[in-house]
Amino acid sequence: MLSAFLSAFRTPDLRKKLLFTVGIIAIYRLGATLPSPGVSYGNVQKCLDAIQGGGTGVLNLLDLFSGGALLQLSVFALGIMPYITASIILQLLTVVIPRLEQLRKEGQAGQAKITQYTRYLTLGLGVLQSSAFVALARSGQLFQNRCDQWPIVPRDTGIPDWLTLGILVMTMTAGTGVVMWLGELITDRGVGNGMSVLIFTSIAARLPSEGWKIKTTKGWGWFFLVIVLVLLVITAVTFIEQAQRRIPVQYAKRMIGRRMYGGTSTYIPLKVNQAGVIPVIFASSLLYLPQLALQFFDQTNPGKTQAWIQNHIVNASAPEHIAIYFLLIIFFTYFYVSITFNPTEVADNMKKYGGFVPGIRPGKPTAEYLDFILSRITLPGALYLGIIAILPNFFFIWLDNQQFQNFPFGGTAVLIMVGVGLETVKQIESQLMQRNYEGFLR
């Protein structure tokens, strides 16, 4: 991997792309630390110290994806999450709405139209999410109701509250649009997928502070032990992320005019982790609903049901929480794979172009064969996702300190960082091969 980066810096055009990507990342991190207008930055820091730098429930995940910008209510507080949510929604709606499915089949022109819809939906979700987080910050629930003495949005500024909150929502929504634009710039003129690179940057920005927190709390011995465990987890994730089942496909020869086409052999790569990190995000969001429901009840005098939900469902270290989280990930893995990969459509496309799996008849038998393979390979992928996702729960049980509930060395963070790293390195290596290709006569 290091040799690929060194070779890339020796190539002028690739060096420009890498430097351009680094520049965009620097702008993104600057916006992630820039306070929004109307927010008392000093009070925000006091609140973060009071809650030991972490949110609760799904806020952990959102704050991790924003690089810590969410709880600071910065200009880029929402990060790339509205765009990810919009992309997932449109991907799911493609199966339901015939118009979107038709656009997907139209190739580049249809994909451009879907991208345009994704941008509009991203801005709409940005307005909703920024309004929700501003309301949570104003009521104190964003900081676990521990910051009543430090108002995040001061009221005695001489400016009407509606104007202050409106400007704050507009700023965060505009920040979402800028982040989306920066990600597309990286995709077009930089290296790697822009949105993935920005998520990678946000997660990587949290690693030094969280690692140092372990050192100051537990000492050097625990620190090095955690580093060793993290390296083992990264190695296992890298191995499984590249694992795939290759289904051989043979294309028959066809005579079109005076030319012969086909006769080639290829394969369909079915990854063990076909669903990516989406099931983990779905399961985390669903587990946040009980915690959200508890906010509507009296917190000073909770009943038996409320106390049981708080101790066994909301508490991330409870065995019930871990078990439900694990089962939800398995369910959403099968659900998402069934939506995104259609064996019947793949079999029909193969039959249309004269392709077939050796030993399997084209058409319905091929679709049944692909469905059989996919159902078998999804189980280890779902178990792998579930085990990796619940690792942070065991980490802060093991460390015996709730301030590590934002622990970024496992679960979703490792899945994203390894996946983005592998994708970026592969793209750099492919571009290097194109530029260093030597002909047969040389």
LINURUR-V754943 format. One record per pair of residues at least 24 apart in sequence whose ideal C-beta (glycine too) atoms are under 10 Angstrom apart, sorted by the first residue. I is the first residue (numbers start at 1). J is the second residue. Records with the same first field share a line. If there is no record, write none. Layout:
I: J ; J
This chain:
1: 421 ; 422 ; 424 ; 425 ; 428 ; 429
2: 425
3: 429 ; 432
4: 424 ; 425 ; 426 ; 427 ; 428 ; 429 ; 431 ; 432
5: 424 ; 425 ; 428 ; 429 ; 432
7: 428 ; 429 ; 432 ; 435 ; 436
8: 191 ; 425 ; 428 ; 429 ; 431 ; 432 ; 435
10: 432
11: 428 ; 431 ; 432 ; 435 ; 436
12: 435
13: 431 ; 435
14: 191 ; 428 ; 431 ; 432 ; 435
16: 189 ; 190
17: 186 ; 189 ; 190 ; 191 ; 192 ; 427 ; 428 ; 431
18: 190 ; 191 ; 192 ; 428
19: 190 ; 191
20: 185 ; 186 ; 189 ; 190 ; 191
21: 185 ; 186 ; 189 ; 190 ; 191 ; 192 ; 194 ; 197 ; 201 ; 424
22: 190 ; 191 ; 201
23: 185 ; 186 ; 190
24: 181 ; 182 ; 183 ; 185 ; 186 ; 189 ; 190 ; 194 ; 197 ; 198 ; 201
25: 182 ; 186 ; 190 ; 197 ; 198 ; 200 ; 201 ; 202 ; 204 ; 205
26: 201
27: 76 ; 178 ; 179 ; 182 ; 185
28: 67 ; 69 ; 76 ; 79 ; 80 ; 178 ; 179 ; 182 ; 183 ; 186 ; 197 ; 198 ; 201 ; 202 ; 205
29: 67 ; 69 ; 76 ; 198 ; 201 ; 202 ; 205
30: 74 ; 75 ; 76
31: 69 ; 74 ; 75 ; 76 ; 77 ; 79 ; 175 ; 178 ; 179 ; 182
32: 66 ; 67 ; 68 ; 69 ; 70 ; 72 ; 74 ; 75 ; 76 ; 77 ; 79 ; 175 ; 179 ; 198 ; 201 ; 202 ; 205
33: 67 ; 68 ; 69 ; 72 ; 74 ; 75 ; 76 ; 205
34: 69 ; 72 ; 74 ; 75 ; 76 ; 171 ; 175
35: 72 ; 73 ; 74 ; 75 ; 77 ; 171
36: 69 ; 72 ; 73 ; 74 ; 75 ; 76 ; 77 ; 130 ; 134 ; 153 ; 167 ; 168 ; 169 ; 170 ; 171 ; 172 ; 175
37: 75 ; 164 ; 167 ; 168 ; 170 ; 171
38: 73 ; 134 ; 152 ; 153 ; 154 ; 157 ; 159 ; 161 ; 163 ; 164 ; 165 ; 166 ; 167 ; 168 ; 171
39: 72 ; 73 ; 74 ; 75 ; 77 ; 134 ; 137 ; 152 ; 153 ; 154 ; 164 ; 168 ; 171
40: 73 ; 150 ; 151 ; 152 ; 153 ; 154 ; 157
41: 72 ; 73 ; 74 ; 152
42: 150
43: 143 ; 147 ; 149 ; 150 ; 151 ; 152 ; 153 ; 154
44: 71 ; 72 ; 73 ; 74 ; 137 ; 142 ; 143 ; 147 ; 150 ; 152
45: 72 ; 150
46: 143 ; 146 ; 147 ; 149 ; 150 ; 152
47: 71 ; 72 ; 137 ; 140 ; 142 ; 143 ; 144 ; 146 ; 147 ; 148 ; 149 ; 150 ; 151 ; 152
48: 72 ; 143 ; 147
49: 146 ; 150
50: 143 ; 144 ; 146 ; 147 ; 149 ; 150
51: 142 ; 143 ; 144 ; 145 ; 146 ; 147 ; 402 ; 403 ; 405
52: 144 ; 213 ; 401 ; 402 ; 403 ; 404 ; 405 ; 406
53: 206 ; 209 ; 210 ; 213 ; 403 ; 404 ; 405 ; 406
54: 144 ; 210 ; 396 ; 402 ; 403 ; 404 ; 405 ; 406 ; 407
55: 136 ; 142 ; 143 ; 144 ; 405 ; 406
56: 141 ; 142 ; 143 ; 144 ; 288 ; 291 ; 314 ; 316 ; 402 ; 405
57: 284 ; 285 ; 287 ; 288 ; 289 ; 290 ; 291 ; 292 ; 314 ; 316 ; 405
58: 281 ; 284 ; 285 ; 286 ; 287 ; 288 ; 289 ; 291 ; 292
59: 133 ; 136 ; 141 ; 142 ; 143 ; 144 ; 288 ; 291 ; 406
60: 284 ; 288 ; 316 ; 392 ; 405 ; 406 ; 407 ; 408 ; 411 ; 412
61: 280 ; 281 ; 284 ; 285 ; 288 ; 406 ; 411 ; 412 ; 413
62: 129 ; 133 ; 284 ; 285 ; 288
63: 142 ; 202 ; 206 ; 406
64: 199 ; 202 ; 203 ; 205 ; 206 ; 210 ; 406 ; 407 ; 408 ; 411 ; 412 ; 413 ; 416
65: 198 ; 199 ; 202 ; 203 ; 206 ; 281 ; 412 ; 413 ; 416
66: 179 ; 198 ; 199 ; 202 ; 203 ; 205 ; 206
67: 198 ; 199 ; 201 ; 202 ; 203 ; 204 ; 205 ; 206
68: 202 ; 205 ; 206 ; 209 ; 210 ; 406
69: 172 ; 175 ; 179 ; 202 ; 205
70: 129 ; 133 ; 137 ; 142 ; 172 ; 202
71: 133 ; 137 ; 142 ; 143 ; 152 ; 406
72: 152
73: 130 ; 133 ; 134 ; 137 ; 142 ; 152 ; 153 ; 168 ; 171 ; 172
74: 171 ; 172 ; 175
75: 171 ; 172 ; 174 ; 175 ; 176 ; 178 ; 179
76: 171 ; 172 ; 174 ; 175 ; 176 ; 178 ; 179 ; 182 ; 198 ; 202
77: 129 ; 130 ; 133 ; 134 ; 137 ; 168 ; 171 ; 172 ; 175 ; 176
78: 122 ; 125 ; 126 ; 129 ; 130 ; 133 ; 172 ; 173 ; 175 ; 176 ; 179
79: 175 ; 176 ; 179 ; 198 ; 199 ; 201 ; 202
80: 122 ; 176 ; 179 ; 180 ; 182 ; 183 ; 194 ; 195 ; 196 ; 197 ; 198 ; 199 ; 201 ; 202
81: 122 ; 125 ; 126 ; 129 ; 176 ; 179 ; 199 ; 202 ; 281
82: 121 ; 122 ; 123 ; 124 ; 125 ; 126 ; 127 ; 128 ; 129 ; 130 ; 172 ; 173 ; 176 ; 177 ; 179 ; 180
83: 118 ; 119 ; 121 ; 122 ; 123 ; 125 ; 126 ; 176 ; 177 ; 179 ; 180 ; 183 ; 184 ; 194 ; 195 ; 198 ; 199
84: 122 ; 125 ; 195 ; 196 ; 199 ; 277 ; 278 ; 281
85: 121 ; 122 ; 125 ; 126 ; 128 ; 129 ; 281 ; 285
86: 117 ; 118 ; 119 ; 120 ; 121 ; 122 ; 123 ; 124 ; 125 ; 126 ; 180
87: 114 ; 115 ; 118 ; 121 ; 122 ; 195 ; 278
88: 118 ; 278 ; 281 ; 282 ; 336
89: 117 ; 118 ; 121 ; 122 ; 125
90: 114 ; 115 ; 117 ; 118 ; 121
91: 118 ; 278 ; 336 ; 339 ; 340
92: 278 ; 335 ; 336 ; 339 ; 340
93: 117 ; 121
94: 339 ; 340
95: 338 ; 339 ; 340 ; 342
96: 339
105: 345
115: 184
118: 180
119: 177 ; 180 ; 181 ; 184
122: 173 ; 176 ; 177 ; 179 ; 180
123: 173 ; 174 ; 176 ; 177 ; 180
124: 173
125: 173 ; 176
126: 169 ; 170 ; 172 ; 173 ; 174 ; 175 ; 176 ; 177 ; 179 ; 180
127: 169 ; 170 ; 172 ; 173 ; 176
128: 169 ; 173
129: 169 ; 172 ; 173 ; 176
130: 165 ; 168 ; 169 ; 170 ; 171 ; 172 ; 173 ; 174 ; 175 ; 176
131: 165 ; 166 ; 168 ; 169 ; 172 ; 173
132: 169
133: 168 ; 169 ; 172
134: 164 ; 165 ; 166 ; 168 ; 169 ; 171 ; 172
135: 165 ; 169
136: 295
137: 165 ; 168
138: 164 ; 165 ; 168
139: 295
141: 292 ; 295 ; 299
145: 295 ; 299
190: 424
191: 424 ; 425 ; 427 ; 428 ; 431
192: 420 ; 421 ; 423 ; 424 ; 425 ; 426 ; 427 ; 428
193: 420 ; 423 ; 424 ; 427
195: 420
196: 416 ; 417 ; 419 ; 420 ; 421 ; 423 ; 424
197: 420 ; 421 ; 423 ; 424
198: 420
199: 277 ; 412 ; 413 ; 416 ; 417 ; 419 ; 420
200: 413 ; 416 ; 417 ; 418 ; 419 ; 420 ; 421 ; 423 ; 424
201: 420
202: 408 ; 413 ; 416
203: 408 ; 412 ; 413 ; 414 ; 416 ; 417 ; 420
204: 408 ; 413 ; 417 ; 420 ; 421
205: 408
206: 406 ; 407 ; 408 ; 409 ; 413
207: 408 ; 409 ; 413 ; 417
209: 406 ; 408
210: 403 ; 404 ; 406 ; 407 ; 408 ; 409 ; 413
211: 408 ; 409
213: 399 ; 401 ; 403 ; 404 ; 406 ; 407
214: 395 ; 399 ; 401 ; 403 ; 404 ; 407 ; 409
217: 399 ; 400 ; 401 ; 403 ; 404
218: 399 ; 400 ; 401 ; 404
222: 398 ; 399
225: 398
226: 395 ; 398 ; 399 ; 404 ; 407 ; 409
227: 409
229: 391 ; 395 ; 398 ; 409 ; 410
230: 391 ; 395 ; 408 ; 409 ; 410 ; 414
231: 409
233: 387 ; 388 ; 391 ; 395 ; 409 ; 410 ; 411 ; 414 ; 418
234: 409 ; 410 ; 414 ; 417 ; 418 ; 421
235: 418
236: 384 ; 387 ; 388 ; 414 ; 418
237: 273 ; 384 ; 388 ; 410 ; 414 ; 415 ; 417 ; 418 ; 419 ; 422
238: 414 ; 418 ; 419 ; 421 ; 422
239: 272 ; 418
240: 271 ; 272 ; 273 ; 380 ; 381 ; 384 ; 385 ; 388 ; 415 ; 418
241: 271 ; 272 ; 273 ; 276 ; 384 ; 414 ; 415 ; 418 ; 419 ; 421 ; 422 ; 423
242: 271 ; 272 ; 273 ; 418 ; 422 ; 426
243: 270 ; 271 ; 272 ; 273 ; 377 ; 380 ; 381 ; 384
244: 268 ; 269 ; 270 ; 271 ; 272 ; 273 ; 274 ; 377
245: 269 ; 270 ; 271 ; 272 ; 274 ; 373 ; 374 ; 376 ; 377
246: 270
247: 346 ; 357 ; 358 ; 360 ; 366 ; 369 ; 370 ; 373 ; 374
248: 356 ; 357 ; 358 ; 359
249: 346 ; 350 ; 353 ; 355 ; 356 ; 357 ; 358 ; 366
250: 350 ; 354 ; 355 ; 356 ; 357 ; 358
251: 350 ; 353 ; 354 ; 355 ; 356
252: 353 ; 354 ; 355 ; 356 ; 362
253: 354
254: 353 ; 354
261: 353 ; 354
262: 353 ; 354 ; 355
263: 354
264: 355
265: 355 ; 358
266: 355
267: 357
268: 341 ; 346 ; 350 ; 355 ; 357 ; 370 ; 373
270: 337 ; 341 ; 370 ; 373 ; 374 ; 376 ; 377 ; 378 ; 381
271: 337 ; 377 ; 381
272: 377 ; 378 ; 379 ; 380 ; 381 ; 382 ; 384 ; 385
273: 333 ; 337 ; 377 ; 378 ; 380 ; 381 ; 382 ; 384 ; 385 ; 388 ; 415 ; 419
274: 333 ; 336 ; 337 ; 340 ; 341 ; 374 ; 377 ; 378 ; 381 ; 382
275: 329 ; 332 ; 333 ; 334 ; 335 ; 336 ; 337 ; 338 ; 339 ; 340 ; 341 ; 378 ; 381 ; 382 ; 385
276: 333 ; 336 ; 337 ; 340 ; 381 ; 385 ; 415 ; 416 ; 419
277: 385 ; 388 ; 389 ; 411 ; 412 ; 413 ; 414 ; 415 ; 416 ; 419
278: 332 ; 333 ; 335 ; 336 ; 337 ; 339 ; 340 ; 385
279: 328 ; 329 ; 330 ; 331 ; 332 ; 333 ; 334 ; 335 ; 336 ; 337 ; 381 ; 382 ; 385 ; 386 ; 389
280: 325 ; 328 ; 329 ; 332 ; 333 ; 385 ; 386 ; 388 ; 389 ; 390 ; 411 ; 412 ; 415 ; 416
281: 329 ; 332 ; 389 ; 412
282: 328 ; 329 ; 331 ; 332 ; 333 ; 335 ; 336
283: 324 ; 325 ; 326 ; 327 ; 328 ; 329 ; 330 ; 331 ; 332 ; 333 ; 385 ; 386 ; 389
284: 325 ; 328 ; 329 ; 389 ; 411 ; 412
285: 328 ; 332
286: 324 ; 325 ; 328 ; 331 ; 332
287: 313 ; 314 ; 316 ; 321 ; 324 ; 325 ; 328
288: 314
289: 313
290: 314 ; 321 ; 324
291: 315
315: 393 ; 402
316: 390 ; 392 ; 393 ; 396 ; 397 ; 402 ; 405
317: 393 ; 394 ; 396 ; 397 ; 398 ; 400 ; 402 ; 405
318: 393 ; 397
319: 393 ; 397
321: 390 ; 393
322: 386 ; 389 ; 390 ; 393 ; 394 ; 397
323: 390
325: 386 ; 389 ; 390 ; 393 ; 411
326: 382 ; 383 ; 385 ; 386 ; 387 ; 389 ; 390 ; 393
327: 382 ; 386
328: 386 ; 389
329: 382 ; 383 ; 384 ; 385 ; 386 ; 387 ; 388 ; 389 ; 390
330: 378 ; 379 ; 381 ; 382 ; 383 ; 385 ; 386
331: 382
332: 382 ; 385
333: 378 ; 379 ; 381 ; 382 ; 383 ; 384 ; 385 ; 386
334: 374 ; 375 ; 378 ; 379 ; 381 ; 382
336: 378
337: 374 ; 375 ; 377 ; 378 ; 381 ; 382
338: 371 ; 374 ; 375 ; 378
341: 370 ; 371 ; 374 ; 378
342: 367 ; 370 ; 371
343: 367 ; 368 ; 369 ; 370 ; 371 ; 372 ; 373 ; 374 ; 375
344: 368 ; 370 ; 371
346: 370 ; 371 ; 374
347: 371
384: 415
385: 411 ; 412 ; 415
387: 411
388: 412 ; 413 ; 414 ; 415 ; 418
389: 414 ; 415
